[in-house]
């Protein structure tokens, strides 16, 4: 893939053709300072994309800036940068800088994030997340076009801002969405959506209908090749409990139809029984939300997301016994081909 391979920074890359396969950064347990050779290797194994996150590990930009030099053909994306933790001008200049450094290869994924991250960790009020995200998309559209932005949006006001360096190719704008309102807004205002914590069946049967045609659908998929099912389920339950007791994710899972399966966990958590909440998560939920098994079974599980409509699949390799980088190698798109040569 080269910079002239059809990605124009604004379109739904992969939407009309073969799906793209991405690496989620950071790769757990691999220091960023030691990642160059790994990233090159993963690119050679068929991963076309590298997507960062921003919560409590690395920030969302520095790993991508390094990757833009280490793997100069890779597509780069954020999944996500929270719209509350950077002001509008700072978010625009940050994104424009990376877009200018990697023209045609950067997708800016933004989202509301969650109250624990925004308010609990950063001391910023988590208010009107839907409208704030929508307003940020509208502001960024104007900024990336080189316009002077002097406007009162519903949730913030910008006076007299214009990007000093307008990217040659504006980055694609993607929105993290959990339920119909945000999914429809993303389809209407942005170039696509970013999804996580859903099964391939959820994507096919529930979510895809809310996303407009010709929009990119980026799915973050949790994958483990740990051969010990007992340890895997124990570790997976802890991670599921940590995420799905957050209010926005709980509402999301109810919409997806898991209220009956997850109510015992939510009740125990609300009562302060963390251990009981973890134990209450049924195997069925683990199997729906975590792709696990042999490398062959995992590759088949990942393919189900592609078949369900994902245009870009971002693999979150989870060790739980196997090193995370080995998981990424084992399930890589080119792993089977390499084994045969």
N, C-alpha and C positions, 0 to 999 in steps of 0.2 A: 504494500500500500504506500502511495506517495501523497504529497499534498495536493496533487491534481487528480486524486482517485474518485472524485465525485462528492466529497464532503465540502459543502460551501459554508459551513459554520451555522447556517440557519435552518437547513432542511432536516428531515428525519432520516439521519444516516442509517442505512440498513433497512429502512422501512419497506423499500421496494425490492430488496434483494436478500442475499444471505444474511443471517444474523451475525452480529459481532459478539466477540467473547472478551470480557474484560477481567482484569485483576483488581481486587479491592485492596486499597492501601490504607494503613500499613499492612504488610504481610506479617502476621503475628509472630513474635519471637525472633524476627530478623531485624537487626538494627538498620536504620536508614543508611548509616555510613558504610554498611557492608552489602548494600542492595544492588549495586550497579550490575555485577555479573549475573545475579539472579534475574533482574528485570530483562536483561538482554536474552538470557536463556528462555524465559517465559515467552518473550516475543517470538523467538525461533520455534517455540512449541505451538504457536498458532494464536496466542492472545493478541488481539489487535488494539485493545484499549487498556488504559490504566485510570482508575477512578479513586479519588480520595474522599475521605469523610472528615468531619470536624465535630468532635464531641469532647472526649477526654484523652485522646492519644496524640497524634500529630495534628498540626493545623492542616487546612485543606489546600494550601497553595505550595508550600516549599517542596513537598514530595513530587508534585507535578512539575515544578520548575526544574528539578533535578532530572526527572524522567524525560522531559522534553529534550535534554542534551544527551542523556544516556541511550535513549531509544528514539531517534529523530524521525521515525516513521509512525510512531504510536499516536493514537487519538487519546486525548486527555480529557477528564471530566471530573466535576465535583458532585458528590452525592452524599451530603449536600453542604452548602454554606448556609447557615441560618440567616434569615433576613433581619433578625433583631440585633445581632451582635456586631454588625458593621453598619455604619450609617450609609445612606444612599450614595454619597459621593465616594466614600472609601470603597464600597463594594464595586462601584463602577470602575474606578481606577485600578483596583486589584485585578478584576476580570479583564479589563482592556489590556493591561500589561502582559498577562499570560497569553491572551489572544494574539498580541503583537509578537510575542516571542515564539509562538507556535501557530503561524497563520493557517487557518482552515482546519486546525486539529484540536480545537478546544470547545468543549460544551460546558456551559455554566448551569449547574443544577443548584437551585435554591429551594428553600422551604421554611415553614414556620418553626421547625424543630419541636421542642416540647417545653412545658413549664419547668421541669427540673433543670434542664440545661440553661434555658434563657433566664429564668427568674431565680432558681435556686443556686446556680453556679455563677451567674454573671450579674445578678442584681438588677436586671432590666425587667420592667413589667411585661408580662406575657398577655397583651391585650389585643383583641380583634385580629387573631392570626390570619384568618381568611382575607380580610380586607388589606391588611398590611402586606401580605404576600402578593396579592393582586396589584397593589399600588407599586410595589417594588418592580414587578415585571413591566408595568407601564413606564415607570421612570427609566429603567434600563434600556428599553426599546428606544426611547428618545435620546438617551446619552450615547448609546452605541452608534446611532445615526449621525452623531456629530452636532446635534441640535443644542442650542442654549435652552436649558431647562429652568423655567421660572414659573412654578406652578404650586398650587395648594392641592395636594392629593387628600383623600379622606383621612389618612392616618399620619401624614407628615407633610411638611412644606419644604420645598427646595427653592432657593432664590439665587438666580444668576449663575448657575453651574454649567460649564461646558468642558468636556474632556479635552485636555491639552494634546493628547495623543489618541486619535481615533483609530481603532484597529482596522487593518486592511480588510479583514474578513470578520464581521461581527460574530461573536460566539453564538452557537445555538443556545436558546433559553429553555430550560426544562424545570418543571416544578414537581417537588415531592408531594404526593397526594395520597390520602387515605380513604376518603369517602366521596360520595357523588358530587357534593358541591365543589370541592377542591379539584376533583378530576375534571369536571366540566369547565371550570375556570381555566385550568391548565390547557385543556384542548382548545379553548376559545382564545386565550391570550398568549400562550407560549407555543413552543415547537414540539413539546412532548411531556411525558410524565416520568417520574421515578417512583418505583414501588419497592416495598420490602415486606417481610413477614406475611407472605401469602403463599398458598400452594398454586401449582400449575392449574388445578381445577378452578380455584378462585379466580385466576386470571381469565380463563376461558369462559366460565359460566357467569361471572358477576362483574368483574372490573372492566373487561375489554369493551363491553357495550357502552361504558361511560366515556370512552376515549374516542375522539373523532378519527376519521380516516386520514391516512398519510401523516400520522403523528408518531414520533418515536416513543417506544415503550421500553424503558430501562428497568430491568428487574435485578435487584440484589438477591442472590440465592446463597443460603448458608449450606456449606458442604463439608462433610467429614467422612474420611475413609477408615476411621477407627474400627478395627475388627471386633472389639469387645462391646457387644450391644448393651450390657449392663452399665458400663462406665459411660458410654455415649449417652444413654438415656438420662443418667444422673446429671451429667454436665449440661445436657441440652435443657433439662427442666429448670436448672438454675438460671440459665440465660433467658429462657422464655419467661420465667417469673419476673425477672428484672425488667424486661421490656413491657410485657403485656399487662402489668399492673399500672403503668402510666396511663393517665386518663384518655389521652387521644388514641392510644393503641387499643385500649379496652373497648372504646366505642367502635373502632375499626373492626375488631374481631366480632363484635356483636352484629355488625352489618354483614360480615362475611358468613354469619350463620353458626358461630361457635359459642353462643351464649350458654347453652346447656352444658357443653363440654367444659367450659372454663369458669362457670359460676362457683363451683366448690373452691377453686383456687382464689378467686376474687374475694369470696367470703372469708376464707382463712386469713388472707393478707390483710383485709380490713380489720380483722379481729386482733391483729398483731402476731399471728402465728405464722411466721415466715417458713419454718420447716414444714408445717402442715400444708402451706400453700404450694410449696415445691412438690411435695409428695402427691398432691391432688391432681397434678397435670397428667392426663391419661396418655398412654402410648400413642393413641390415635393422633393426638395433636402434635407430638414429636415427629411422627412419621409424615404428617402433612406439611410441617413447616421447616423441617431439616432434611436435606437430601443426604442420605447416608447408605453405606454398604461397601461392596467392593468397588474398585475404580470403574469397572464396567457398569455396575448398577448405578453409580453416581453419574456417569456420563449419560446414561439413559434417562435418569431423573432430570438432569439439566436440559436435555433435549425436549422433554415434555413442556418446559416453559417456552421454548422456541416454537413448538407446535401449537401452543396455546395463544401465541401472538406477540411474544417478546421479540423486539428487534435488536436489543442489546442485553446480554446476560452478564452480570458482574458477579464473579465467583468470590464469595467470602470463605476462604479456606480456613477451617477450624481444626486444630490438631486433636486435642483430647486424647493424646496417646501418640499419634503421628505428628511430626513437625508440620507446621502449616505450609511451609514451602514445598514439602513433599506431597501434601494434598494437592497443591496447585499443579505440580508436575503430573501427578497421577491422573488428574481429570482434564488435563489440557486438551484442546481440540486436536492437536497433532500427536498426542501420546500414542494412540493406536497405530498411526501411520509410522511413527518412529520405531515402534517395537517390531514392525514387520520388515524394516530395512536393515 
